[in-house]
Amino acid sequence: MTANEDLAALGRAIRHHRKALGISQEELADRAGLHRNYVGLLERGERNPSYTTVCAVARALGISAPEVLVWL
């Protein structure tokens, strides 16, 4: 996998978990302390988040960071 493919896979994993909870990107952003536009960029694989951001998103989804990454 290339870096872009990795980011796209991470974005798909975040979107999968968010949709499973039935929450919007805006709600996820609020829970994670991020801007709603940034969540969209993450889900589209257009940003390379820091580990702390991945952890914040995972906590906002009610899962651990490894659980997000397992979808890669």
HTML snippet that shows the backbone in 3Dmol.js (N, CA, C, O; Angstrom):
<script src="https://3Dmol.org/build/3Dmol-min.js"></script>
<div id="view" style="width:600px;height:400px;position:relative"></div>
<script>
const pdb = `
ATOM      1  N   MET A   1       0.843  -1.194   0.000  1.00  0.00           N
ATOM      2  CA  MET A   1       0.000   0.000   0.000  1.00  0.00           C
ATOM      3  C   MET A   1       0.878   1.243   0.000  1.00  0.00           C
ATOM      4  O   MET A   1       1.914   1.291   0.663  1.00  0.00           O
ATOM      5  N   THR A   2       0.453   2.229  -0.742  1.00  0.00           N
ATOM      6  CA  THR A   2       1.150   3.511  -0.708  1.00  0.00           C
ATOM      7  C   THR A   2       0.572   4.352   0.428  1.00  0.00           C
ATOM      8  O   THR A   2      -0.442   4.004   1.033  1.00  0.00           O
ATOM      9  N   ALA A   3       1.243   5.459   0.694  1.00  0.00           N
ATOM     10  CA  ALA A   3       0.770   6.352   1.759  1.00  0.00           C
ATOM     11  C   ALA A   3      -0.647   6.835   1.471  1.00  0.00           C
ATOM     12  O   ALA A   3      -1.476   6.899   2.379  1.00  0.00           O
ATOM     13  N   ASN A   4      -0.929   7.175   0.218  1.00  0.00           N
ATOM     14  CA  ASN A   4      -2.273   7.645  -0.131  1.00  0.00           C
ATOM     15  C   ASN A   4      -3.317   6.558   0.069  1.00  0.00           C
ATOM     16  O   ASN A   4      -4.428   6.840   0.519  1.00  0.00           O
ATOM     17  N   GLU A   5      -2.973   5.327  -0.261  1.00  0.00           N
ATOM     18  CA  GLU A   5      -3.896   4.212  -0.047  1.00  0.00           C
ATOM     19  C   GLU A   5      -4.132   3.979   1.440  1.00  0.00           C
ATOM     20  O   GLU A   5      -5.249   3.671   1.856  1.00  0.00           O
ATOM     21  N   ASP A   6      -3.081   4.128   2.235  1.00  0.00           N
ATOM     22  CA  ASP A   6      -3.207   3.984   3.689  1.00  0.00           C
ATOM     23  C   ASP A   6      -4.151   5.036   4.258  1.00  0.00           C
ATOM     24  O   ASP A   6      -5.001   4.730   5.094  1.00  0.00           O
ATOM     25  N   LEU A   7      -3.999   6.272   3.801  1.00  0.00           N
ATOM     26  CA  LEU A   7      -4.855   7.353   4.291  1.00  0.00           C
ATOM     27  C   LEU A   7      -6.301   7.148   3.857  1.00  0.00           C
ATOM     28  O   LEU A   7      -7.229   7.431   4.616  1.00  0.00           O
ATOM     29  N   ALA A   8      -6.491   6.658   2.641  1.00  0.00           N
ATOM     30  CA  ALA A   8      -7.851   6.377   2.167  1.00  0.00           C
ATOM     31  C   ALA A   8      -8.477   5.263   2.992  1.00  0.00           C
ATOM     32  O   ALA A   8      -9.663   5.325   3.319  1.00  0.00           O
ATOM     33  N   ALA A   9      -7.690   4.242   3.333  1.00  0.00           N
ATOM     34  CA  ALA A   9      -8.203   3.135   4.149  1.00  0.00           C
ATOM     35  C   ALA A   9      -8.556   3.619   5.551  1.00  0.00           C
ATOM     36  O   ALA A   9      -9.576   3.215   6.108  1.00  0.00           O
ATOM     37  N   LEU A  10      -7.725   4.476   6.119  1.00  0.00           N
ATOM     38  CA  LEU A  10      -8.023   5.034   7.436  1.00  0.00           C
ATOM     39  C   LEU A  10      -9.320   5.839   7.373  1.00  0.00           C
ATOM     40  O   LEU A  10     -10.164   5.740   8.263  1.00  0.00           O
ATOM     41  N   GLY A  11      -9.470   6.623   6.330  1.00  0.00           N
ATOM     42  CA  GLY A  11     -10.687   7.412   6.162  1.00  0.00           C
ATOM     43  C   GLY A  11     -11.925   6.544   6.054  1.00  0.00           C
ATOM     44  O   GLY A  11     -12.964   6.857   6.637  1.00  0.00           O
ATOM     45  N   ARG A  12     -11.814   5.446   5.304  1.00  0.00           N
ATOM     46  CA  ARG A  12     -12.955   4.520   5.193  1.00  0.00           C
ATOM     47  C   ARG A  12     -13.293   3.910   6.548  1.00  0.00           C
ATOM     48  O   ARG A  12     -14.465   3.724   6.876  1.00  0.00           O
ATOM     49  N   ALA A  13     -12.265   3.599   7.335  1.00  0.00           N
ATOM     50  CA  ALA A  13     -12.497   3.020   8.662  1.00  0.00           C
ATOM     51  C   ALA A  13     -13.210   4.021   9.571  1.00  0.00           C
ATOM     52  O   ALA A  13     -14.154   3.665  10.277  1.00  0.00           O
ATOM     53  N   ILE A  14     -12.755   5.265   9.548  1.00  0.00           N
ATOM     54  CA  ILE A  14     -13.391   6.299  10.373  1.00  0.00           C
ATOM     55  C   ILE A  14     -14.843   6.466   9.950  1.00  0.00           C
ATOM     56  O   ILE A  14     -15.736   6.520  10.796  1.00  0.00           O
ATOM     57  N   ARG A  15     -15.083   6.549   8.643  1.00  0.00           N
ATOM     58  CA  ARG A  15     -16.454   6.710   8.135  1.00  0.00           C
ATOM     59  C   ARG A  15     -17.330   5.518   8.530  1.00  0.00           C
ATOM     60  O   ARG A  15     -18.481   5.695   8.931  1.00  0.00           O
ATOM     61  N   HIS A  16     -16.785   4.312   8.416  1.00  0.00           N
ATOM     62  CA  HIS A  16     -17.534   3.108   8.786  1.00  0.00           C
ATOM     63  C   HIS A  16     -18.001   3.181  10.240  1.00  0.00           C
ATOM     64  O   HIS A  16     -19.175   2.957  10.534  1.00  0.00           O
ATOM     65  N   HIS A  17     -17.084   3.492  11.136  1.00  0.00           N
ATOM     66  CA  HIS A  17     -17.421   3.547  12.561  1.00  0.00           C
ATOM     67  C   HIS A  17     -18.392   4.693  12.859  1.00  0.00           C
ATOM     68  O   HIS A  17     -19.306   4.541  13.670  1.00  0.00           O
ATOM     69  N   ARG A  18     -18.191   5.836  12.203  1.00  0.00           N
ATOM     70  CA  ARG A  18     -19.087   6.979  12.417  1.00  0.00           C
ATOM     71  C   ARG A  18     -20.500   6.635  11.969  1.00  0.00           C
ATOM     72  O   ARG A  18     -21.465   6.897  12.687  1.00  0.00           O
ATOM     73  N   LYS A  19     -20.620   6.050  10.789  1.00  0.00           N
ATOM     74  CA  LYS A  19     -21.951   5.698  10.278  1.00  0.00           C
ATOM     75  C   LYS A  19     -22.602   4.614  11.123  1.00  0.00           C
ATOM     76  O   LYS A  19     -23.822   4.609  11.290  1.00  0.00           O
ATOM     77  N   ALA A  20     -21.802   3.694  11.659  1.00  0.00           N
ATOM     78  CA  ALA A  20     -22.351   2.649  12.527  1.00  0.00           C
ATOM     79  C   ALA A  20     -22.975   3.266  13.780  1.00  0.00           C
ATOM     80  O   ALA A  20     -23.938   2.730  14.329  1.00  0.00           O
ATOM     81  N   LEU A  21     -22.424   4.391  14.224  1.00  0.00           N
ATOM     82  CA  LEU A  21     -22.988   5.102  15.375  1.00  0.00           C
ATOM     83  C   LEU A  21     -24.178   5.977  14.971  1.00  0.00           C
ATOM     84  O   LEU A  21     -24.953   6.410  15.823  1.00  0.00           O
ATOM     85  N   GLY A  22     -24.315   6.230  13.684  1.00  0.00           N
ATOM     86  CA  GLY A  22     -25.407   7.071  13.210  1.00  0.00           C
ATOM     87  C   GLY A  22     -25.208   8.539  13.518  1.00  0.00           C
ATOM     88  O   GLY A  22     -26.176   9.264  13.746  1.00  0.00           O
ATOM     89  N   ILE A  23     -23.950   8.990  13.527  1.00  0.00           N
ATOM     90  CA  ILE A  23     -23.671  10.397  13.812  1.00  0.00           C
ATOM     91  C   ILE A  23     -23.097  11.077  12.570  1.00  0.00           C
ATOM     92  O   ILE A  23     -22.541  10.427  11.684  1.00  0.00           O
ATOM     93  N   SER A  24     -23.245  12.381  12.530  1.00  0.00           N
ATOM     94  CA  SER A  24     -22.750  13.176  11.414  1.00  0.00           C
ATOM     95  C   SER A  24     -21.263  13.467  11.589  1.00  0.00           C
ATOM     96  O   SER A  24     -20.691  13.249  12.657  1.00  0.00           O
ATOM     97  N   GLN A  25     -20.656  13.960  10.524  1.00  0.00           N
ATOM     98  CA  GLN A  25     -19.268  14.399  10.619  1.00  0.00           C
ATOM     99  C   GLN A  25     -19.151  15.529  11.633  1.00  0.00           C
ATOM    100  O   GLN A  25     -18.173  15.612  12.376  1.00  0.00           O
ATOM    101  N   GLU A  26     -20.144  16.383  11.655  1.00  0.00           N
ATOM    102  CA  GLU A  26     -20.131  17.501  12.603  1.00  0.00           C
ATOM    103  C   GLU A  26     -20.163  17.000  14.047  1.00  0.00           C
ATOM    104  O   GLU A  26     -19.434  17.513  14.896  1.00  0.00           O
ATOM    105  N   GLU A  27     -20.992  16.011  14.327  1.00  0.00           N
ATOM    106  CA  GLU A  27     -21.070  15.446  15.673  1.00  0.00           C
ATOM    107  C   GLU A  27     -19.740  14.787  16.049  1.00  0.00           C
ATOM    108  O   GLU A  27     -19.249  14.966  17.164  1.00  0.00           O
ATOM    109  N   LEU A  28     -19.167  14.035  15.129  1.00  0.00           N
ATOM    110  CA  LEU A  28     -17.866  13.412  15.398  1.00  0.00           C
ATOM    111  C   LEU A  28     -16.819  14.472  15.675  1.00  0.00           C
ATOM    112  O   LEU A  28     -16.022  14.338  16.604  1.00  0.00           O
ATOM    113  N   ALA A  29     -16.817  15.519  14.875  1.00  0.00           N
ATOM    114  CA  ALA A  29     -15.855  16.604  15.078  1.00  0.00           C
ATOM    115  C   ALA A  29     -16.019  17.233  16.455  1.00  0.00           C
ATOM    116  O   ALA A  29     -15.032  17.477  17.148  1.00  0.00           O
ATOM    117  N   ASP A  30     -17.262  17.496  16.855  1.00  0.00           N
ATOM    118  CA  ASP A  30     -17.512  18.072  18.178  1.00  0.00           C
ATOM    119  C   ASP A  30     -16.991  17.156  19.277  1.00  0.00           C
ATOM    120  O   ASP A  30     -16.344  17.613  20.219  1.00  0.00           O
ATOM    121  N   ARG A  31     -17.272  15.873  19.155  1.00  0.00           N
ATOM    122  CA  ARG A  31     -16.824  14.912  20.174  1.00  0.00           C
ATOM    123  C   ARG A  31     -15.308  14.807  20.251  1.00  0.00           C
ATOM    124  O   ARG A  31     -14.743  14.600  21.325  1.00  0.00           O
ATOM    125  N   ALA A  32     -14.647  14.955  19.085  1.00  0.00           N
ATOM    126  CA  ALA A  32     -13.190  14.794  19.033  1.00  0.00           C
ATOM    127  C   ALA A  32     -12.433  16.108  19.214  1.00  0.00           C
ATOM    128  O   ALA A  32     -11.206  16.111  19.311  1.00  0.00           O
ATOM    129  N   GLY A  33     -13.161  17.220  19.259  1.00  0.00           N
ATOM    130  CA  GLY A  33     -12.505  18.518  19.399  1.00  0.00           C
ATOM    131  C   GLY A  33     -11.810  18.960  18.119  1.00  0.00           C
ATOM    132  O   GLY A  33     -10.765  19.611  18.156  1.00  0.00           O
ATOM    133  N   LEU A  34     -12.408  18.594  16.981  1.00  0.00           N
ATOM    134  CA  LEU A  34     -11.848  18.935  15.677  1.00  0.00           C
ATOM    135  C   LEU A  34     -12.837  19.789  14.901  1.00  0.00           C
ATOM    136  O   LEU A  34     -14.006  19.891  15.275  1.00  0.00           O
ATOM    137  N   HIS A  35     -12.370  20.400  13.828  1.00  0.00           N
ATOM    138  CA  HIS A  35     -13.269  21.147  12.945  1.00  0.00           C
ATOM    139  C   HIS A  35     -13.986  20.153  12.042  1.00  0.00           C
ATOM    140  O   HIS A  35     -13.392  19.162  11.618  1.00  0.00           O
ATOM    141  N   ARG A  36     -15.238  20.405  11.747  1.00  0.00           N
ATOM    142  CA  ARG A  36     -16.023  19.463  10.940  1.00  0.00           C
ATOM    143  C   ARG A  36     -15.431  19.270   9.555  1.00  0.00           C
ATOM    144  O   ARG A  36     -15.510  18.174   8.999  1.00  0.00           O
ATOM    145  N   ASN A  37     -14.837  20.314   8.987  1.00  0.00           N
ATOM    146  CA  ASN A  37     -14.212  20.167   7.669  1.00  0.00           C
ATOM    147  C   ASN A  37     -13.023  19.208   7.726  1.00  0.00           C
ATOM    148  O   ASN A  37     -12.765  18.476   6.771  1.00  0.00           O
ATOM    149  N   TYR A  38     -12.304  19.215   8.843  1.00  0.00           N
ATOM    150  CA  TYR A  38     -11.142  18.338   8.991  1.00  0.00           C
ATOM    151  C   TYR A  38     -11.575  16.875   9.012  1.00  0.00           C
ATOM    152  O   TYR A  38     -10.894  16.021   8.444  1.00  0.00           O
ATOM    153  N   VAL A  39     -12.688  16.581   9.655  1.00  0.00           N
ATOM    154  CA  VAL A  39     -13.199  15.208   9.676  1.00  0.00           C
ATOM    155  C   VAL A  39     -13.501  14.748   8.256  1.00  0.00           C
ATOM    156  O   VAL A  39     -13.197  13.610   7.898  1.00  0.00           O
ATOM    157  N   GLY A  40     -14.088  15.607   7.451  1.00  0.00           N
ATOM    158  CA  GLY A  40     -14.354  15.273   6.051  1.00  0.00           C
ATOM    159  C   GLY A  40     -13.067  14.997   5.287  1.00  0.00           C
ATOM    160  O   GLY A  40     -13.001  14.065   4.487  1.00  0.00           O
ATOM    161  N   LEU A  41     -12.060  15.799   5.532  1.00  0.00           N
ATOM    162  CA  LEU A  41     -10.762  15.588   4.884  1.00  0.00           C
ATOM    163  C   LEU A  41     -10.156  14.254   5.308  1.00  0.00           C
ATOM    164  O   LEU A  41      -9.571  13.545   4.489  1.00  0.00           O
ATOM    165  N   LEU A  42     -10.296  13.915   6.587  1.00  0.00           N
ATOM    166  CA  LEU A  42      -9.788  12.625   7.070  1.00  0.00           C
ATOM    167  C   LEU A  42     -10.515  11.475   6.389  1.00  0.00           C
ATOM    168  O   LEU A  42      -9.887  10.524   5.922  1.00  0.00           O
ATOM    169  N   GLU A  43     -11.831  11.563   6.333  1.00  0.00           N
ATOM    170  CA  GLU A  43     -12.621  10.482   5.746  1.00  0.00           C
ATOM    171  C   GLU A  43     -12.341  10.298   4.258  1.00  0.00           C
ATOM    172  O   GLU A  43     -12.490   9.197   3.730  1.00  0.00           O
ATOM    173  N   ARG A  44     -11.943  11.356   3.592  1.00  0.00           N
ATOM    174  CA  ARG A  44     -11.608  11.257   2.165  1.00  0.00           C
ATOM    175  C   ARG A  44     -10.132  10.913   1.950  1.00  0.00           C
ATOM    176  O   ARG A  44      -9.687  10.798   0.808  1.00  0.00           O
ATOM    177  N   GLY A  45      -9.381  10.750   3.019  1.00  0.00           N
ATOM    178  CA  GLY A  45      -7.965  10.401   2.903  1.00  0.00           C
ATOM    179  C   GLY A  45      -7.103  11.542   2.414  1.00  0.00           C
ATOM    180  O   GLY A  45      -6.035  11.318   1.844  1.00  0.00           O
ATOM    181  N   GLU A  46      -7.559  12.766   2.633  1.00  0.00           N
ATOM    182  CA  GLU A  46      -6.841  13.945   2.151  1.00  0.00           C
ATOM    183  C   GLU A  46      -5.931  14.571   3.194  1.00  0.00           C
ATOM    184  O   GLU A  46      -5.216  15.526   2.892  1.00  0.00           O
ATOM    185  N   ARG A  47      -5.942  14.057   4.401  1.00  0.00           N
ATOM    186  CA  ARG A  47      -5.063  14.552   5.461  1.00  0.00           C
ATOM    187  C   ARG A  47      -4.410  13.370   6.159  1.00  0.00           C
ATOM    188  O   ARG A  47      -4.992  12.291   6.266  1.00  0.00           O
ATOM    189  N   ASN A  48      -3.199  13.592   6.628  1.00  0.00           N
ATOM    190  CA  ASN A  48      -2.447  12.588   7.361  1.00  0.00           C
ATOM    191  C   ASN A  48      -2.472  12.993   8.837  1.00  0.00           C
ATOM    192  O   ASN A  48      -1.669  13.825   9.259  1.00  0.00           O
ATOM    193  N   PRO A  49      -3.380  12.419   9.622  1.00  0.00           N
ATOM    194  CA  PRO A  49      -3.538  12.862  11.014  1.00  0.00           C
ATOM    195  C   PRO A  49      -2.381  12.386  11.888  1.00  0.00           C
ATOM    196  O   PRO A  49      -1.736  11.376  11.606  1.00  0.00           O
ATOM    197  N   SER A  50      -2.141  13.136  12.944  1.00  0.00           N
ATOM    198  CA  SER A  50      -1.168  12.704  13.947  1.00  0.00           C
ATOM    199  C   SER A  50      -1.768  11.558  14.758  1.00  0.00           C
ATOM    200  O   SER A  50      -2.975  11.315  14.722  1.00  0.00           O
ATOM    201  N   TYR A  51      -0.915  10.873  15.479  1.00  0.00           N
ATOM    202  CA  TYR A  51      -1.406   9.778  16.327  1.00  0.00           C
ATOM    203  C   TYR A  51      -2.391  10.312  17.368  1.00  0.00           C
ATOM    204  O   TYR A  51      -3.387   9.657  17.675  1.00  0.00           O
ATOM    205  N   THR A  52      -2.116  11.493  17.907  1.00  0.00           N
ATOM    206  CA  THR A  52      -3.026  12.048  18.914  1.00  0.00           C
ATOM    207  C   THR A  52      -4.391  12.352  18.301  1.00  0.00           C
ATOM    208  O   THR A  52      -5.411  12.224  18.979  1.00  0.00           O
ATOM    209  N   THR A  53      -4.426  12.749  17.037  1.00  0.00           N
ATOM    210  CA  THR A  53      -5.704  12.974  16.366  1.00  0.00           C
ATOM    211  C   THR A  53      -6.440  11.662  16.148  1.00  0.00           C
ATOM    212  O   THR A  53      -7.652  11.593  16.351  1.00  0.00           O
ATOM    213  N   VAL A  54      -5.724  10.621  15.738  1.00  0.00           N
ATOM    214  CA  VAL A  54      -6.344   9.298  15.576  1.00  0.00           C
ATOM    215  C   VAL A  54      -6.936   8.852  16.910  1.00  0.00           C
ATOM    216  O   VAL A  54      -8.045   8.321  16.953  1.00  0.00           O
ATOM    217  N   CYS A  55      -6.201   9.068  17.991  1.00  0.00           N
ATOM    218  CA  CYS A  55      -6.696   8.691  19.324  1.00  0.00           C
ATOM    219  C   CYS A  55      -7.932   9.494  19.697  1.00  0.00           C
ATOM    220  O   CYS A  55      -8.876   8.941  20.263  1.00  0.00           O
ATOM    221  N   ALA A  56      -7.946  10.788  19.392  1.00  0.00           N
ATOM    222  CA  ALA A  56      -9.106  11.625  19.703  1.00  0.00           C
ATOM    223  C   ALA A  56     -10.333  11.175  18.916  1.00  0.00           C
ATOM    224  O   ALA A  56     -11.440  11.127  19.453  1.00  0.00           O
ATOM    225  N   VAL A  57     -10.132  10.848  17.650  1.00  0.00           N
ATOM    226  CA  VAL A  57     -11.239  10.372  16.824  1.00  0.00           C
ATOM    227  C   VAL A  57     -11.743   9.030  17.351  1.00  0.00           C
ATOM    228  O   VAL A  57     -12.950   8.809  17.448  1.00  0.00           O
ATOM    229  N   ALA A  58     -10.829   8.153  17.685  1.00  0.00           N
ATOM    230  CA  ALA A  58     -11.223   6.838  18.208  1.00  0.00           C
ATOM    231  C   ALA A  58     -12.032   6.986  19.497  1.00  0.00           C
ATOM    232  O   ALA A  58     -13.072   6.348  19.653  1.00  0.00           O
ATOM    233  N   ARG A  59     -11.561   7.820  20.413  1.00  0.00           N
ATOM    234  CA  ARG A  59     -12.297   8.044  21.668  1.00  0.00           C
ATOM    235  C   ARG A  59     -13.693   8.600  21.368  1.00  0.00           C
ATOM    236  O   ARG A  59     -14.678   8.201  21.990  1.00  0.00           O
ATOM    237  N   ALA A  60     -13.761   9.519  20.415  1.00  0.00           N
ATOM    238  CA  ALA A  60     -15.055  10.105  20.046  1.00  0.00           C
ATOM    239  C   ALA A  60     -15.991   9.057  19.460  1.00  0.00           C
ATOM    240  O   ALA A  60     -17.211   9.189  19.549  1.00  0.00           O
ATOM    241  N   LEU A  61     -15.424   8.020  18.864  1.00  0.00           N
ATOM    242  CA  LEU A  61     -16.216   6.923  18.304  1.00  0.00           C
ATOM    243  C   LEU A  61     -16.494   5.832  19.342  1.00  0.00           C
ATOM    244  O   LEU A  61     -17.235   4.885  19.076  1.00  0.00           O
ATOM    245  N   GLY A  62     -15.896   5.974  20.519  1.00  0.00           N
ATOM    246  CA  GLY A  62     -16.100   4.986  21.584  1.00  0.00           C
ATOM    247  C   GLY A  62     -15.298   3.718  21.401  1.00  0.00           C
ATOM    248  O   GLY A  62     -15.665   2.664  21.921  1.00  0.00           O
ATOM    249  N   ILE A  63     -14.192   3.814  20.656  1.00  0.00           N
ATOM    250  CA  ILE A  63     -13.319   2.662  20.423  1.00  0.00           C
ATOM    251  C   ILE A  63     -11.874   3.066  20.677  1.00  0.00           C
ATOM    252  O   ILE A  63     -11.582   4.236  20.926  1.00  0.00           O
ATOM    253  N   SER A  64     -10.982   2.100  20.614  1.00  0.00           N
ATOM    254  CA  SER A  64      -9.563   2.390  20.792  1.00  0.00           C
ATOM    255  C   SER A  64      -8.919   2.679  19.429  1.00  0.00           C
ATOM    256  O   SER A  64      -9.466   2.325  18.385  1.00  0.00           O
ATOM    257  N   ALA A  65      -7.762   3.320  19.457  1.00  0.00           N
ATOM    258  CA  ALA A  65      -7.040   3.610  18.217  1.00  0.00           C
ATOM    259  C   ALA A  65      -6.744   2.319  17.435  1.00  0.00           C
ATOM    260  O   ALA A  65      -6.918   2.300  16.217  1.00  0.00           O
ATOM    261  N   PRO A  66      -6.304   1.249  18.095  1.00  0.00           N
ATOM    262  CA  PRO A  66      -6.075   0.007  17.332  1.00  0.00           C
ATOM    263  C   PRO A  66      -7.328  -0.523  16.642  1.00  0.00           C
ATOM    264  O   PRO A  66      -7.236  -1.145  15.583  1.00  0.00           O
ATOM    265  N   GLU A  67      -8.499  -0.283  17.233  1.00  0.00           N
ATOM    266  CA  GLU A  67      -9.739  -0.733  16.592  1.00  0.00           C
ATOM    267  C   GLU A  67     -10.015   0.031  15.303  1.00  0.00           C
ATOM    268  O   GLU A  67     -10.580  -0.528  14.363  1.00  0.00           O
ATOM    269  N   VAL A  68      -9.622   1.300  15.248  1.00  0.00           N
ATOM    270  CA  VAL A  68      -9.755   2.050  13.998  1.00  0.00           C
ATOM    271  C   VAL A  68      -8.789   1.496  12.981  1.00  0.00           C
ATOM    272  O   VAL A  68      -9.143   1.310  11.817  1.00  0.00           O
ATOM    273  N   LEU A  69      -7.571   1.233  13.411  1.00  0.00           N
ATOM    274  CA  LEU A  69      -6.524   0.796  12.482  1.00  0.00           C
ATOM    275  C   LEU A  69      -6.720  -0.628  11.999  1.00  0.00           C
ATOM    276  O   LEU A  69      -6.184  -0.994  10.953  1.00  0.00           O
ATOM    277  N   VAL A  70      -7.470  -1.441  12.725  1.00  0.00           N
ATOM    278  CA  VAL A  70      -7.672  -2.821  12.313  1.00  0.00           C
ATOM    279  C   VAL A  70      -8.417  -2.898  10.983  1.00  0.00           C
ATOM    280  O   VAL A  70      -8.324  -3.906  10.282  1.00  0.00           O
ATOM    281  N   TRP A  71      -9.153  -1.848  10.629  1.00  0.00           N
ATOM    282  CA  TRP A  71      -9.889  -1.824   9.368  1.00  0.00           C
ATOM    283  C   TRP A  71      -8.987  -1.558   8.177  1.00  0.00           C
ATOM    284  O   TRP A  71      -9.418  -1.678   7.031  1.00  0.00           O
ATOM    285  N   LEU A  72      -7.721  -1.191   8.443  1.00  0.00           N
ATOM    286  CA  LEU A  72      -6.807  -0.935   7.334  1.00  0.00           C
ATOM    287  C   LEU A  72      -6.453  -2.241   6.705  1.00  0.00           C
ATOM    288  O   LEU A  72      -5.688  -2.275   5.742  1.00  0.00           O
TER     289      LEU A  72
END
`;
const viewer = $3Dmol.createViewer("view");
viewer.addModel(pdb, "pdb");
viewer.setStyle({}, {cartoon: {color: "spectrum"}});
viewer.zoomTo();
viewer.render();
</script>
